Amino acid sequence: MTIAPDDKDWTWVLERRCFECGFDATTVSTEAIAPLTRSTADRWIPVLAEPAALLRRRRQGRWSALEYACHVRDVFWLFDHRLHLMLEAADPLFANWDQDRSATDGRYNEQDPTTVADELLATAHSLARTFETVSGPGWQRTGRRTDGAAFTVASFGRYMIHDPVHHLADVADDLRRLRDETDTVGG
């Protein structure tokens, strides 16, 4: 099953609640970004311990749980890198990141779940530590993507945290479906 590239502009999540996952970035304070990053990463660990669900793409156009976890790990790494740029340079322009190419080139579905779990936690904790260094006017420093989207450090953090939360909802739905199928077959 092939995955169509996601070319949507998700920056709208900075203005209103996500209708797919229910996350509302408008309610996230800057002080909550680091703790949310850690707690969200922790919620991925049980997902990576579900062997039956890890490799299977349950729905058309969706990644497997392992692919989503690899993506989230890479999101944490990329946002940490970009956050450092925002804190060290004036209004940096971020290079384009093709998340679909990263999934293919990185062979996400062939990676070891235990290693991915360790890396996901490590990158999340590194990103959280970087957010914890920000204070006062640092939250208003800016950065831009090549597509024209502009962020402050505060909006960048709120935008980032939506991604791993959103994909947890994707995976949770798939795990529920798997359990329902298993219960129906077994019961």
N, C-alpha and C positions, 0 to 999 in steps of 0.2 A: 504494500500500500504506500503510495507516494504522498508526501506532504506538500501542499501548495504553500509557497512562500508567504509569510505574514508581512504584508506591506502596509498595514493599517497604521495610522498615526494615533498612538495610545496616549498622547499628552492630554487628551480630554479628561483623563482620570484625575487630573489636578483640580478640576472644576466641579466634579460631581461624582456620586457613588457609581461604582462599576456595576452595571446591570447583570453581568455574568457571574461575578464572584461575590458581590456584595460589599467589597472593600471600599471605604470612603477615605481617600487621602486627605480630604479637606479637614478631617478631624484629628489628624496626626500632628502633634506638637514637635518642634525640633528636638526637644529633650527625649522624645519617645523613639526617635529613629534608630539609635544604636541598640537599645533594648529589644525593639521589634525585630531588628535584623538578626540578633542572636536567637530570639525565641522562635522566629520563623524558620531559621536554619535547623534548630533542634527538632522541629515538627517534620522535617524531611527524613530524619533518620529512620523512623519506623516504616516509612514508605519504601526505603531501600532494603528493608528486611522482608519484603513481601515477594518471595521468589516467583510465585505464579503470575504476578502482575508486572514484573519488571520489564520484560522484553516484548510483551505483546501490545501491539497497537490496537486498542479496543474500539476505536471509532475512526471513521474516515476523516482525514485531515488533522488527526491528533497524534502527537508523539506518544511513545511508551513512557511509563513512569521513570525508567532509567534515563531516557533521553531528556525528559523534563528536568530531572535532577542534575544532569550534566549541564544543561542550559542554565539552571539557577546558579550552579557553582561558577560558571563563566560570567554570569551577570554580576555576581558578587565581586569577582576579580576585576572585571572591566570597570565597574563603578568605583572601586577603590582606586584604580589607576586614574580614572577621570577626575575623581574627587581630589586626588593629589595635584593634578594639573590645575584645577580651579583654585586650590589654595596657594599654589606656588607661582602661577602666571596670571597675567591680566587677560580676562575674557578669552580663554583658549578655545580653539575650534577643534572638536573631536573628529578623528578619522571615522569614516563610515564603518559600521560593524554589520556584516551579513551573518545573522544568527543561523540562518538555514545552511549556509556554506560551512559554518563552524560545526554544525551538527553532522554534516556529511563528511567533511575532512577529518573531524575528530573521532569519527566512528563511535558516536555516543552510545549506540545500542550494543557495542562490543566491549564496553569498559567494565571493569570490575566494580560491582556495587559497593564493596567495603572501601575500596580506594576512593571512589566518588564521595562516599559519606564523609570520610576523613578530610578530603579536599574541600568539600562544601562547607563543613564546619570551620576549617582553617581560613578560608577566604571570607566567610561571613564575619568571623571574629576580627580579622584584620580590618575589614571595612568598618565594623562597629567601632573599633579603636580609633580609626581615622575620624569618623564622625564625632567621637568624644573629644577630639582636639579642637573642634570648632566652637567659637564663642563670639558673642557680640556681633560686630560688623562682619565677621567672617561668614555668617549665614547669608549675607547679601552679595558675596562674591559671585561672579557669573561665569558661565561657559555656554558654548553653542554647539549644536550638531550641524553636520553638513546640509541637512534638509531644512535648516533655518530655525529649528526649535531652540529656544533660549531658556536657560535655567538659572536660578540662583542656587546656592548650595542647599538652602531650605527646600525649594521645590524639587531639586534634583533628588534629595533624600526621600521625599514623599513619593515621587514618581518611581524611584527604584523599588521601594518596599512593596508597591502594588504587584510587581512581577512575580516574586516568589510566592506571595499570598495567592495570587490568581492561579498560578500553576498548581498549588496545593489543592485548590478547589477542583481543577481539571482532574487531577489524579484521584482525589477522594471520590468523585463521581464514578470514575472507572473502577476503583476498588469496590465500591458499593455494588456496581453491576456484576462484577466478578463473583462477589459473595452471594448475590441473589441467584446467579446461574448455578453456582456450586450447591446452594441450598436446594434449588429446584431439582437438580440432577440427583443429589444424594438423599433427598427427603421424601 
